[in-house]
Amino acid sequence: TFVTEEWSHVLAWDLFVGRWIWLDGVRRGINTRASVLLTNFTGPPGLLLHLGLCLLSGKGLPPSGLEPGPAPLVMPLPTERPNADALVRRLFGAGGAGSAAAIAVECAEDVVWEDL
């Protein structure tokens, strides 16, 4: 029916445009809470609010995406493969079971809090 088709269209638009607004705000350091919320409630006015906030913040309009160059990665790829086997041998190897404190100390430098 018409309502089902229109609802799926509106929902898809809200989700994709809301995600684009959020990613643009993260990339350029612009607060997007109000824009994303308005986009999810009413659609196009949220996009207009985001464009207005971009101009008022002095950062200009978002890039069109047509500029040459590599596309930015949303999530960085790991540079090396973690060696879990060596870590388990160090913690639980010859000395028996490791303590929780020893495990926390060994794993602390491998945890990247921005990824959580």
C-alpha positions in Angstrom: 0.0 0.0 0.0 1.0 3.6 -0.3 1.5 4.1 3.5 3.9 1.1 3.7 5.9 2.3 0.7 6.1 5.9 2.0 7.0 4.9 5.5 9.9 2.7 4.3 11.1 5.6 2.1 11.0 8.1 5.0 12.6 5.7 7.4 15.5 5.0 5.0 16.0 8.7 4.3 16.1 9.5 8.0 18.6 6.8 8.8 21.0 7.5 5.9 20.9 11.3 6.1 21.1 11.1 9.9 24.2 8.9 9.7 25.7 11.2 7.1 25.1 14.3 9.4 26.6 12.5 12.4 29.7 11.4 10.5 30.2 14.9 9.0 29.9 16.3 12.5 32.4 13.9 13.9 34.9 14.5 11.1 34.7 18.3 11.3 34.1 18.7 15.0 30.5 20.1 14.8 27.9 19.3 17.5 25.2 17.4 15.6 22.8 16.2 18.4 20.0 18.6 17.5 20.4 18.0 13.7 20.3 14.2 14.0 17.3 14.4 16.4 15.4 16.7 14.1 16.3 14.6 11.1 14.9 11.5 12.7 11.7 13.3 13.7 10.9 15.4 10.7 13.5 14.6 7.9 14.6 17.5 5.7 14.5 20.3 8.4 17.2 18.4 10.3 19.4 18.5 7.2 18.8 22.2 6.9 19.6 22.8 10.6 22.9 20.9 10.1 23.8 23.0 7.1 23.0 26.1 9.0 25.1 25.0 12.0 28.0 24.3 9.7 27.8 27.8 8.3 27.3 29.4 11.8 30.3 27.5 13.2 32.5 29.0 10.5 33.5 25.6 9.1 31.6 26.1 5.8 29.3 23.7 4.0 30.2 20.0 4.0 32.3 18.8 1.1 30.3 17.3 -1.8 32.3 14.1 -1.8 33.3 14.7 -5.4 36.8 15.9 -4.5 39.6 13.6 -5.7 41.5 11.7 -3.1 41.1 8.6 -0.9 37.9 8.1 0.9 38.2 8.5 4.7 38.0 5.3 6.7 35.3 5.3 9.4 37.0 2.6 11.4 40.8 2.2 11.2 42.1 -1.2 10.1 44.5 -3.0 12.5 48.1 -2.6 11.6 49.2 -6.0 13.0 47.6 -9.2 14.0 47.2 -9.7 17.8 49.2 -12.6 19.1 46.7 -14.1 21.6 48.7 -17.4 21.9 51.8 -15.6 23.2 49.7 -13.6 25.7 48.0 -16.7 27.0 51.4 -18.4 27.4 52.8 -15.4 29.3 49.9 -15.2 31.6 49.1 -18.9 32.2 52.3 -20.6 31.1 54.8 -22.1 33.5 53.7 -20.3 36.6 50.1 -21.6 36.6 47.0 -19.4 36.5 47.7 -15.7 36.4 46.0 -13.3 38.8 43.4 -10.8 37.7 45.8 -8.0 38.3 48.5 -9.5 36.1 46.0 -10.0 33.3 44.8 -6.4 33.6 48.4 -5.1 33.5 49.3 -7.2 30.5 46.2 -6.3 28.6 46.1 -2.6 29.5 48.4 -1.4 26.8 46.4 -3.3 24.1 43.1 -1.7 24.9 42.1 1.3 22.8 39.3 3.0 24.7 38.2 5.0 21.6 37.2 1.7 20.0 34.9 0.5 22.8 
